[in-house]
Amino acid sequence: MKVCMFHLMPYRDLPADFDRRYNSAYIDPLWFDVADADKVGQYYNWTLDEMVYAAKAGMHGLCTNQHHQNVYGFMANPSLMGATLAKLTNGQDVAIIQIGSTLPSTNPPTRIAEEYAMIDCISGGRLVAGFPTGLPTDATISNGVVPLDQRERFREALDLVVKAWSAKEHFAWNGKHYQLPMVNLWPRPIQQPHPPIWIPGSGISSTAEYVIDHDHCFCNLNYFGARNAQSVVERYWELAAKKGRDANPYRLSFLQLIGVSETDEEAEEYARHAEYFFHNLLYTPPYYMAIPGCLEYDALALAMQNPARQVNLRSLTYKDFVERGFVITGSPKTVREQLLDGVKKLRIGHLLALLHFGSMPTELCRKNIGLFCREVLPHLEDLWDDEWEDRWWPERLRLKRKVAALAGAAS
Amino acid sequence: MASFAERKLRLWQGRIETEIDVGGGGPPLVYLHGPWGLRSDRAFLDLLARSHTVYAPKHPGTSGGDHQAAHELDNFWDLVVYHGELFDRLGLEAPAIVGHSFGGMVAAEYAANAPQRVGKLVLIDPVGLWRDDQPVKNWMIMPEEARAKALFADPAGPAAMGFFGLPEDPKARIAAQVDFVWAQACTGKFAWPIPDKGLKKHIHRIVAPTLIVWGKADGVIAPSYAQDFAGRIAGSRVELIDRAGHLPQLEQAETVAGLVRGFLGG
């Protein structure tokens, strides 16, 4: 399997009374009341350093993402981060996973096709092209996209991007949402006809079905842990089987909060950062998440029939987060046992490890990365590869892994 | 109570099915509902139907048989043209048009685009204009408590209870919840993110005698907007309604129906 470092780039020093002052991590917090631009400059640099450190420590991929107007994570343009990481990791066999730029809110979407092609060229063909539809707040409030248009724009934009990457001739795009007279993209990605495509989704929406139909990789960016994702992931695999797709675990990427310490007791060092994450950063009220139109009619009807268990994150403590499996923390042994269990049960091909969360200082993040890569990752990475090929991984990196494996077997 | 019957029309080159509640008797009156669908307005329509033949079409996408219809209309201009076709097919030459909230924006824009096709115009707490000093609240992203206060002068009164109330039967309950959200989605398509889609440039073309009705406690779009509309529509008249918020036709149904019927001469 592949294990990748995921980073949200959150605000790490929120005031202690933040959760009493604001009812949402998104939209409401006022920059000048809460944030400091010098500090944020430090965070961006720490984030890049932590990602590069993770690559050197043995992570297979580095994941960036796009969010707006919030304290939870603000890589407002993930291509800026991805381009920097592509340059800083040149010569290393690590994938640059943009997961990624939001198509519905970028006009024209060929802008993202260009940025991704640039990253693929800079990195020497190491790009994974992730395409989120975007959180409701990001797309509709921060970027003004009509909620009911969000998914429609996403699909049209992705068709346009994929065509623009590989078309041999100029073409005109006369779409519903986008019109371009002569598309002839410069540059094109090294990976042809297109880099591997990953698409995040919640599993309830129509996204999972779209991903299976198009044979892309589905990323369940679920912040409540593998233990709480059974039903969503089961539904995904059932749908894949129904549509005649194989059970290749690499069809699925999954995010998990992880904190590794020397012993289970010492893992208490993650307590306040986990609480900061769930209380301050992840907390977004329903009126910002369930904006009318962001779910299509059928998905809306399904969601109303099976309402998500409403959990008041602010009423829970670190102990609850650990017990419920939202976060996996502990000694290397504890962490790898829980991860192996979850990964096998859900058939996760790409584990996206959120090794920085909340207010975690850079020293603790680096310790987490170091321990994880030395003590946990080696126990995970051989999973699946005897049986399945990762068709959703940059080809040049796939070949290098094969060569390395052969060399290992020969010696 | 007047008896209403449902008519169905296939419009827009066969790609949209629209249900129209038709009832009452007398001169024709078209009612265009607001962002939350037609469901809550039926008692008010009964009052209007005493003197008029009421035609109450459901906004594209909110008819039971065609949830995807809003995807067939790309923008507000399409929506206005669609209404022209709808009225043609109903055989309405120059009906009175009553529009509430989002429906008021549609009614006003239609009356500006086809001035001769509207006999009289009634706008009840319409959106469609914008003032930076008094921004219209985004009704699609309001916390529940704030929403009740914005919509109703008495958020705990019978009108609010009826508006937010859900059926006991679990299936009907879910259907009502879905309808409530979906109606906002389908109307919101033409109003998001700011319900200022060009009416300010067209509104001077309205020639129909116009009545502007506003709840004094409207928390979505301030009652001061009544003068902004009135100042741009020649010869229009404003009526402010006591003890009513954004939905005066629910909170003060008799009063509003009386004013409308008086104005229309019914």
Interface residues (C-beta under 8 A of the other chain):
Chain A: N23 T140 I141 G144 V146 P147 L148 D149 E152 K176 P285 Y287 Y288 A290 I291 P292 G293 Y297 L300 A301 M304 Q305
Chain B: H67 Q68 A70 H71 D74 M140 I141 M142 P143 E144 I174 Q177 V178 V181 W182 Q184 A185 C186 G188 K189 W192 P193
